[in-house]
Amino acid sequence: MAIDSAQISEDTVFIIGAGHFGARAARIMCQRSDSPLFVVDPDEKSLSDLNDPRIEKVLGDGIQFLLENFHYLKQSNTVVPALPVHLAYEWLIQFLPGDMKIRKLTVPETKPPLPNAWPASEGSTLVSYADFLCPDDCPEPVHCTITGEKREQPLYALLRNLHLPPFNLHIIRSHQLAPGLGGYKVGDLKGTAEMVLGNKPGKWILGTACKCHGILTAFEINTE
């Protein structure tokens, strides 16, 4: 799945996953931007359904793609997670040196409790200001488009302000690229790895969050 570094410009976008959310992200990005666009998925049928000739389709595992090509990617490149896992965490644990033993932990309870928190299928914790299905094209306004309720602070800020010793906490903010579509920079992933490497061993909570929704994963690193 290695790619030619000459294909990557400062504004290249990588959509990891070509299912419902990934395909929607690809359509929106093609409509709104001329940035080079890669879509990565192991399912050939999902990729074949993407008809825009500007899309560079990559058949393979998205996390493995990021690992194999990370040294080519520029910090300004955008990653759009469109997988049913916590992409930043799954990438991180495979990017870290092999002598680091990583054990996933349960995200600890907080006081007051996190808003609308529930377990994800792979052991992470999903968090949301909403207890309903949000519209696909939500623009993340200060006042919720459904309830009219004002968000006193964005969710990524609420999570960053958590104090949960002995856990180190790091939250990657997902920036909105279009209504209902978010992503973060390759530089955010690199900075996360550098932070973890600079503070090992220890317990960590890694999160990814936009203004309204997020995912948290707790883990412990040992080097013995």
C-alpha positions in Angstrom: 0.0 0.0 0.0 3.0 2.3 -0.3 2.3 5.5 -2.3 4.5 7.8 -4.3 5.5 10.8 -2.1 5.2 13.0 -5.2 1.4 12.5 -5.0 1.2 14.2 -1.7 0.8 18.0 -1.4 0.4 20.2 1.6 -3.4 20.0 1.4 -3.9 16.3 0.6 -6.8 14.7 2.4 -6.9 11.0 3.5 -10.3 9.4 4.2 -9.8 6.2 6.1 -12.8 4.0 5.3 -15.2 3.9 2.3 -18.4 2.8 4.0 -21.4 5.1 4.4 -19.5 7.8 6.3 -16.4 7.6 4.2 -18.3 7.7 0.9 -20.3 10.7 2.1 -17.0 12.4 3.1 -15.5 11.8 -0.3 -18.5 13.2 -2.1 -18.5 16.3 0.1 -14.8 16.9 -0.3 -15.0 16.5 -4.1 -17.8 19.1 -4.2 -16.1 21.6 -1.9 -12.4 21.3 -2.5 -9.7 20.7 -5.2 -7.4 19.2 -2.6 -5.9 15.8 -3.6 -8.0 13.1 -2.1 -7.2 9.5 -1.1 -9.8 7.0 0.1 -8.5 3.8 1.8 -10.6 0.7 2.4 -10.0 -3.1 2.3 -13.4 -3.6 0.5 -13.0 -3.4 -3.3 -16.8 -3.0 -3.8 -16.9 0.0 -1.5 -14.1 1.7 -3.4 -15.6 0.9 -6.8 -18.8 2.8 -5.8 -16.8 6.0 -5.6 -17.1 7.3 -9.1 -15.3 10.7 -9.0 -12.1 10.4 -11.1 -10.3 12.8 -8.7 -10.4 10.2 -5.9 -7.3 8.1 -5.5 -8.5 4.8 -4.3 -6.3 2.6 -2.2 -7.3 -1.0 -1.5 -6.1 -2.1 1.9 -6.4 -1.6 5.7 -6.6 2.1 6.5 -4.5 2.0 9.7 -1.8 -0.1 8.1 -1.8 2.4 5.2 -1.1 5.3 7.6 1.7 3.3 9.3 3.4 2.4 6.1 3.2 5.8 4.6 3.5 8.0 7.6 7.0 9.2 6.8 5.8 10.5 3.5 2.8 12.4 5.0 3.0 16.1 5.7 1.9 17.5 9.1 -0.7 19.7 7.3 -2.4 16.7 5.6 -5.9 16.0 6.9 -7.1 12.6 8.1 -10.8 11.9 8.1 -11.6 8.9 10.3 -14.5 6.9 8.8 -14.0 3.5 10.6 -16.0 1.9 13.5 -12.9 2.1 15.8 -10.9 4.8 17.5 -8.5 5.4 14.6 -6.0 7.6 16.5 -5.6 5.0 19.3 -5.3 2.0 16.9 -2.7 3.9 14.9 -0.8 5.0 18.0 -0.4 1.5 19.5 1.0 0.1 16.3 3.2 3.2 15.7 4.9 3.0 19.1 8.1 0.9 19.4 7.6 -2.8 19.7 9.3 -3.0 23.2 6.4 -1.0 24.7 3.7 -3.2 26.2 0.3 -1.7 25.9 -2.8 -2.8 27.8 -6.2 -1.3 27.2 -8.0 -0.2 30.3 -11.6 0.9 31.2 -12.1 4.6 31.0 -12.6 5.7 34.6 -15.8 7.3 35.9 -15.8 11.1 36.2 -17.6 13.5 38.6 -19.8 14.9 37.3 -20.5 12.1 34.8 -19.6 12.6 31.2 -22.6 13.5 29.0 -24.3 10.6 27.4 -21.4 8.2 27.7 -21.7 4.6 26.5 -19.2 1.8 25.7 -18.0 1.4 22.1 -17.7 -2.1 20.7 -13.9 -2.2 20.9 -13.7 -1.1 24.5 -13.5 2.6 24.1 -16.1 5.1 25.5 -18.3 7.2 23.3 -19.4 10.6 24.6 -21.9 13.0 23.2 -23.9 16.1 24.0 -26.7 14.5 22.1 -29.0 11.6 23.1 -30.6 11.6 19.7 -29.5 11.1 16.1 -28.0 14.3 14.8 -28.6 15.5 11.2 -25.9 14.6 8.7 -25.3 18.2 7.9 -25.1 19.7 11.3 -22.8 22.8 11.3 -21.9 22.6 15.0 -23.6 25.8 16.0 -23.4 27.3 19.5 -27.1 26.4 20.0 -28.1 22.8 19.1 -30.0 22.6 15.8 -32.4 20.1 17.3 -33.1 21.3 20.9 -32.0 24.9 20.7 -29.9 24.3 23.8 -26.7 26.3 24.2 -23.5 24.4 24.6 -21.6 26.2 27.3 -18.3 24.8 26.1 -17.4 22.5 23.2 -17.0 18.9 24.1 -13.3 18.8 23.2 -12.7 21.5 25.8 -14.8 19.8 28.4 -12.7 16.6 27.9 -9.4 18.5 27.9 -10.3 19.9 31.3 -10.8 16.5 33.0 -8.6 15.7 35.9 -8.3 11.9 36.2 -5.0 11.0 38.0 -3.0 8.8 37.6 -4.0 9.1 33.9 -2.3 11.4 31.5 -4.9 13.0 29.2 -4.6 14.0 25.6 -7.5 15.1 23.4 -7.2 15.5 19.6 -9.7 18.1 18.3 -11.6 17.1 15.2 -12.1 20.3 13.1 -15.2 20.6 10.9 -14.3 20.5 7.2 -18.0 20.8 6.1 -21.3 20.5 8.0 -21.3 17.0 9.5 -17.8 16.2 8.4 -14.6 16.5 10.6 -11.0 15.5 10.6 -7.6 16.3 12.1 -4.1 16.8 10.9 -1.3 14.3 10.5 0.6 16.7 12.8 -1.9 15.9 15.6 -1.1 12.2 15.3 2.6 12.9 15.3 2.3 15.2 18.3 0.3 12.5 20.2 3.0 9.9 19.6 5.8 12.3 20.7 3.9 13.2 23.9 3.4 9.6 24.8 7.0 8.7 24.0 8.2 11.6 26.2 6.1 10.5 29.2 6.4 6.7 29.3 5.6 4.4 31.1 2.3 5.4 32.5 -1.5 5.4 32.1 -3.2 7.4 29.4 -6.6 8.5 28.1 -6.5 9.4 24.4 -9.6 11.1 23.0 -10.8 12.5 19.7 -13.6 15.0 19.9 -15.4 17.7 18.0 -17.7 20.3 19.6 -20.5 17.7 20.3 -19.2 14.2 20.0 -16.1 12.3 21.0 -14.4 8.9 21.8 -12.1 8.1 24.7 -9.7 5.1 25.1 -7.7 4.4 28.2 -4.5 2.4 28.2 -1.4 1.6 30.1 2.2 1.5 28.8 5.0 -0.6 30.3 8.5 -0.9 29.0 9.7 -3.8 31.1 
